[in-house]
Amino acid sequence: MDKIKILLSEKDIPRRWYNVKVDLPFSVPAPIDPVTKEPVRIDKGKSVFCGSLLEQEESLERWIAIPEPVIKALSIWRPTPLRRAVYLEKVLKTKCRIYYKDESVASAGSFKQNTAVAQAYYNKKEGITCLTTETGAGQWGSALSFACNLFGLKCRVYMVRLSYELKPFRRTLMRLWGAEVIPSPSKRTVYGRKILKKTPNTTGSIGISASEAVEDAFVHKNTKYAAASLFDYVNLHQTVIGLETKKQLKLIGEKPDYLIGCVGGGSNFAGLVFPFLRDRLKGSNMRMIAVEPASCPSLTKGAYIYDFADAGKFSSLQKMYTLGHSFVPPPVHTTGLRYHGCSPLISLLYNKKIIEARAYHQIEVLTAGVLFAKAERILPAPETTHAIKAAIDIAKSTKKSKCIVINFSGHGFFDLAAYEKFLDKKLKNYAYPIAEVKRAIKELLQLQP
Amino acid sequence: MDKIKILLSEKDIPRRWYNVKVDLPFSVPAPIDPVTKEPVRIDKGKSVFCGSLLEQEESLERWIAIPEPVIKALSIWRPTPLRRAVYLEKVLKTKCRIYYKDESVASAGSFKQNTAVAQAYYNKKEGITCLTTETGAGQWGSALSFACNLFGLKCRVYMVRLSYELKPFRRTLMRLWGAEVIPSPSKRTVYGRKILKKTPNTTGSIGISASEAVEDAFVHKNTKYAAASLFDYVNLHQTVIGLETKKQLKLIGEKPDYLIGCVGGGSNFAGLVFPFLRDRLKGSNMRMIAVEPASCPSLTKGAYIYDFADAGKFSSLQKMYTLGHSFVPPPVHTTGLRYHGCSPLISLLYNKKIIEARAYHQIEVLTAGVLFAKAERILPAPETTHAIKAAIDIAKSTKKSKCIVINFSGHGFFDLAAYEKFLDKKLKNYAYPIAEVKRAIKELLQLQP
């Protein structure tokens, strides 16, 4: 019988993060100041961001030691299993071997905890007492609540109002771990009040929530903002995923032909893929595929251009594939992937054609998710189904025996309402608003350096 | 650093189930026919139950080989981790070592899968094409749906109407795995129609749903009923829990002073405890504690007497601690523990004072559950919080360094609505209906042989 779970032991948890930037054969565009159009000085972010993390953002070390308390925290759920999808392979009648790195075993059910514990640790070490952040469906908010609880920090989460009202379960999980959860836009911040005045009935957006969380961190003592994605240090912390996967594949003598992850901001994709990039850059023909929702297609339909990271324009300008910071995505169920841009590092790799991207609609990804759940009996988060759909398409399109590895970024136990609507055929697909995006990108042209 | 996860490898999955009856120094009262008052002949159940399982029910082998396809099925999620609750110990400032056997890692989130895959396998082997069952909150229904999907059987689940309407998430999970889920009482069965005629607005009960599932199996071809609990073979299949736990404790040189599990029908408690009973019977002073809801206290307040297993009185009479088969528990949130009786084997052990029992109210167990979730960052199912509460009480009441082992029977990701009500202080405790129970037990006296 084929090995269906490839397990590591606690001593196999990576001791170092891998900093991919050092190995790239081209430089990464620096964030720039929206007013001066000059590269942003690193210490400018210190009123909102943790100093150690900003230093990590600029690090030129290839390997960065993971502090012992972070390793101990990771060991609560890591190493995660690499599973072979033998049952799915059988259903697909494919010769391909499909593996999935199961990040869903984390306490809050997703990969997000990998960076959450690192960020909580560094902030705690610098004397910070509270972290703020934004969350959509709540994967990131619950991961950060978990981490703050672990390191003894307060946590304030601005949750997109629509999710706050319709998806109370991750909200309750956050409260159980001691976080304060605030529906956003809220009256807590100047920016929130401004939005509420203009559009009192708005259901909110990730960009709005992020602006509120940043403002909150800015005005409160000993309070910093924690970022779910986008930043290089977030991608760095996620490399534990790929480092473990490499070790697991080596144990069974496999080399991946395809590495696949879903992308919103992009950190779960980065976490799986970056540790394999050295081989890719040395000429291996391994293919790396980022999968995004067709309703929020920053890589496949956005412009590679400088843009703000948040709707309130508090951030510096980042060079990335973007649909414009004012983008409000259609009400699809893959709420974790509704961000207007994609991490600058991943954007650069895509621009240089080192990685590929594809976009799918929600009905086709959830169909793939249900097929997976029926075959493998593990329920993927709607975000994760994007990666699964791409893997299934690849496996179906080849007669060869390829090795496909998916990042199984999270489980769908908190997303059963979306699956129920799908089963009851109450979901529809949404095109992205092309005209709006065109206009937003045209406006962005004036911001460019 | 203390080892916080004690992991086994796939080859450590037990190859044999342990049949505790062989080692008991007293005989187990046989089920009797309600009319003749004679012991029931085993083949009488064959119209509703799988033959191999009925044979297992009567087996006098100490060790029963687990069929290879069942081991393969178990290996999807087994062996499960034994975790040390180091963070909880710290919060409690106890010298005790508290371990929990984490059955929540199963695909459907609870220990129920252990027997579900065995029952599905034996039925499939006998040419059965469909299994029926009842479910409350859905832990058992989703486990059986998983198993039927795995072995290619149809599955019809009669779900207590209240849960069907208020707790749609496990219902959706069952549908994802291909089961048909029917709110009960339903118009599908004679018994369901009878109940609906008498009480059209009833919210249902486990006993009613069980009667419908049994009737459905009885009238349909190639269809059998699958039992969640109560039967000796269910307890038998659950012994993989205790067998693995024994091995894990041995690995770290521990011997338990306390073994604790929650009880409804009792199979998760049996699964943990039975493999340790041989030592207990040889004179070890290991204590085994069954924990039940104070609102449904079959062991601590029921009578040890013959009673029906279901509200519709389709079953034979079982000697067990019972509150009467017509018992409808108050609307507490620990829906998995709302059964009127307790497995005959566990009832006998309790009657012989080999195991102990205690009962707690829902607010105190959920308080313990939240304390556990904050400390260990794993969210227990409301059922599981009963065992946790007992462990915490024991740890707090001793200055000695005892070894306490809990069966962590399932996670609470599908029960966040209950936790939300708890956090919002919207829950209250319920006494059990003493007068009703007294009357029901008095009526039962006429049924006794």
Chai-1 contact restraints between the chains, C-beta under 6 A:
chainA,res_idxA,chainB,res_idxB,connection_type,confidence,min_distance_angstrom,max_distance_angstrom,comment,restraint_id
A,S107,B,R377,contact,1.0,0.0,6.0,A-B,restraint_1
A,S107,B,I378,contact,1.0,0.0,6.0,A-B,restraint_2
A,F146,B,R377,contact,1.0,0.0,6.0,A-B,restraint_3
A,F169,B,L416,contact,1.0,0.0,6.0,A-B,restraint_4
A,T172,B,L416,contact,1.0,0.0,6.0,A-B,restraint_5
A,T172,B,Y419,contact,1.0,0.0,6.0,A-B,restraint_6
A,T172,B,E420,contact,1.0,0.0,6.0,A-B,restraint_7
A,R175,B,L423,contact,1.0,0.0,6.0,A-B,restraint_8
A,L176,B,A373,contact,1.0,0.0,6.0,A-B,restraint_9
A,V370,B,L176,contact,1.0,0.0,6.0,A-B,restraint_10
A,A373,B,L176,contact,1.0,0.0,6.0,A-B,restraint_11
A,R377,B,S107,contact,1.0,0.0,6.0,A-B,restraint_12
A,R377,B,F146,contact,1.0,0.0,6.0,A-B,restraint_13
A,I378,B,S107,contact,1.0,0.0,6.0,A-B,restraint_14
A,F413,B,F413,contact,1.0,0.0,6.0,A-B,restraint_15
A,L416,B,F169,contact,1.0,0.0,6.0,A-B,restraint_16
A,L416,B,T172,contact,1.0,0.0,6.0,A-B,restraint_17
A,Y419,B,T172,contact,1.0,0.0,6.0,A-B,restraint_18
A,E420,B,T172,contact,1.0,0.0,6.0,A-B,restraint_19
A,L423,B,R175,contact,1.0,0.0,6.0,A-B,restraint_20
